[in-house]
Amino acid sequence: MKRSAKESPNIVLVGFMGTGKTSVGRRLATQLRMRYVDTDDIIERDSGRRISNIFEEDGEAAFRELESEAVLKVSKRHNSVISTGGGVVLKEANMIALKQNGVVFCLTATPEEIYRRVGHQTHRPLLQIPDPLAEIQSMLAERRPYYEEADYMVRTTGRSFSEIIAHIKRVFIKITRNPKWREPYA
């Protein structure tokens, strides 16, 4: 399938909270002159509620359903940088949808670095517990196989935004120059 410049593939950023998806995604979109979209923003806009309220009032399962709806919307886009929530990878259907028209990069960081970046944030419902670092370690171990389903893994610990963005741009440009960069899923 030949794609026009108008229909260039998306760059999809997955990874655990605090790995830099939003910060990297916004900068990357600006540099590549692509649209930026965040699935959490879509969930909040469409539901009229904050993510933390959805978790508190309806639970994680209800949030994951809203997240899947947001993924279906954004996966139909072209020429976008898409940042996703940390648990988007837990549903295989989400990853299939995101890969249909996107190259998926998983941003990674050490548990200690994640805790340093987000441990003080009160809007992270999964970390509002007595030992958030232990929870981060446990959740990372549980999610590792799902994150490894990404097309590329990108370490963010100890790297500047410039280094991370340059790496993603280099990989993305190299692989998408091939007109058959990915055969569509059947």
C-alpha positions in Angstrom: 0.0 0.0 0.0 1.6 3.3 -1.1 1.1 6.2 1.3 1.1 9.9 0.4 3.0 12.4 2.6 -0.4 13.4 3.9 -1.0 9.8 5.0 2.4 9.2 6.7 2.4 6.8 9.6 2.1 7.8 13.2 4.7 7.7 15.9 3.2 5.9 18.9 4.8 6.3 22.3 4.0 3.6 24.9 5.7 2.9 28.2 5.2 3.2 32.0 4.1 6.5 33.6 7.0 8.8 34.0 9.1 7.5 31.1 8.6 10.8 29.2 5.9 10.0 26.7 4.2 13.4 27.0 7.3 15.5 27.1 9.1 13.6 24.3 5.9 13.4 22.3 5.1 17.1 22.3 8.7 18.0 21.3 8.9 15.3 18.7 5.6 16.4 17.1 6.9 20.0 16.9 10.2 19.0 15.3 8.6 16.7 12.8 5.7 19.1 12.1 3.2 16.3 13.1 0.1 16.6 15.1 0.3 15.7 18.8 -2.4 13.7 20.5 -2.5 12.1 24.0 -5.0 9.3 24.6 -5.5 10.5 28.2 -6.5 13.9 27.0 -9.1 12.3 24.7 -10.5 10.3 27.6 -10.8 13.3 29.8 -12.3 15.4 27.0 -14.8 12.7 25.9 -15.8 11.7 29.4 -15.8 15.2 30.9 -13.8 13.9 33.9 -10.2 13.7 35.0 -8.5 10.3 34.8 -8.1 10.1 38.6 -11.9 10.7 39.0 -12.6 7.9 36.6 -10.4 5.5 38.5 -11.9 6.6 41.8 -15.5 6.5 40.8 -15.7 3.7 38.2 -12.5 1.7 38.7 -9.6 0.7 36.5 -11.7 -1.7 34.3 -14.0 1.1 33.2 -11.0 3.4 32.6 -9.4 0.7 30.4 -12.6 0.5 28.3 -12.5 4.3 27.7 -8.8 4.0 26.9 -9.6 1.4 24.2 -12.2 3.7 22.7 -9.6 6.5 22.6 -7.0 4.2 21.0 -9.5 3.3 18.2 -10.0 7.0 17.5 -6.3 7.9 17.4 -5.2 4.8 15.5 -7.2 6.0 12.4 -5.1 9.2 12.3 -2.1 9.9 10.1 1.0 12.1 10.5 0.5 12.2 14.3 2.7 11.6 17.4 0.5 9.7 19.8 1.2 9.4 23.5 -0.6 6.7 25.4 -1.3 5.8 29.0 1.0 3.4 30.6 -1.4 0.5 30.7 -2.6 0.8 27.0 -0.3 -2.2 26.2 -2.3 -4.5 28.5 -5.0 -5.1 25.8 -3.7 -6.8 22.7 -6.4 -5.1 20.6 -4.9 -1.7 21.5 -1.5 -2.6 20.3 -2.9 -4.1 17.1 -4.9 -0.9 16.4 -1.9 1.3 17.1 0.4 -0.7 14.9 -1.9 -0.7 11.9 -0.9 2.8 11.0 2.0 3.6 13.4 5.5 2.7 14.5 5.4 1.9 18.2 8.2 3.1 20.4 8.3 2.0 24.1 10.0 4.5 26.3 11.7 2.9 29.3 13.3 4.1 32.6 14.5 2.5 35.8 12.0 2.2 38.6 14.1 4.6 40.7 14.1 7.2 37.9 10.3 6.8 37.4 9.8 7.3 41.1 12.0 10.4 41.1 10.0 11.8 38.2 6.4 11.1 39.3 6.5 9.9 43.0 5.4 13.4 44.2 2.5 13.7 41.8 -0.9 13.2 43.4 -2.9 12.7 40.1 -1.3 9.3 39.6 -4.0 6.9 41.0 -1.9 3.8 40.9 0.8 5.3 43.1 -1.4 6.6 45.9 -0.2 3.8 48.2 2.2 3.4 51.1 5.2 2.1 49.1 5.0 3.5 45.5 8.5 2.5 44.5 7.8 -1.2 45.3 4.5 -0.8 43.3 6.5 0.7 40.3 8.9 -2.3 40.4 6.1 -4.8 40.6 4.1 -3.2 37.8 7.1 -2.8 35.5 7.9 -6.5 36.0 4.3 -7.5 35.2 4.1 -5.2 32.2 7.5 -5.9 30.7 6.3 -8.6 28.2 3.6 -6.3 27.0 6.0 -3.3 26.6 8.3 -5.6 24.6 5.6 -5.9 22.0 6.6 -2.4 20.8 8.5 -2.1 17.6 11.4 -0.3 19.3 12.5 0.1 22.9 14.0 3.5 23.9 15.8 4.0 27.2 15.2 7.4 28.7 17.1 7.2 32.0 20.3 9.3 31.8 19.4 10.7 28.4 18.3 14.2 27.4 15.2 15.0 25.5 17.4 15.9 22.5 19.1 12.5 22.6 15.8 10.6 22.9 14.1 12.6 20.1 17.1 12.3 17.8 17.1 8.5 18.2 13.4 8.2 17.6 13.6 10.5 14.5 16.5 8.6 13.1 14.7 5.2 13.4 11.4 6.5 12.2 12.8 8.2 9.1 14.9 5.2 8.2 12.1 2.6 8.4 9.4 4.7 6.9 11.5 5.6 3.8 10.7 2.0 2.7 7.3 2.1 0.9 6.5 -1.3 2.4 7.4 -0.2 6.0 4.8 -2.5 7.3 2.2 -4.7 5.7 -1.2 -4.0 7.1 -2.6 -6.5 9.6 -5.2 -8.9 8.1 
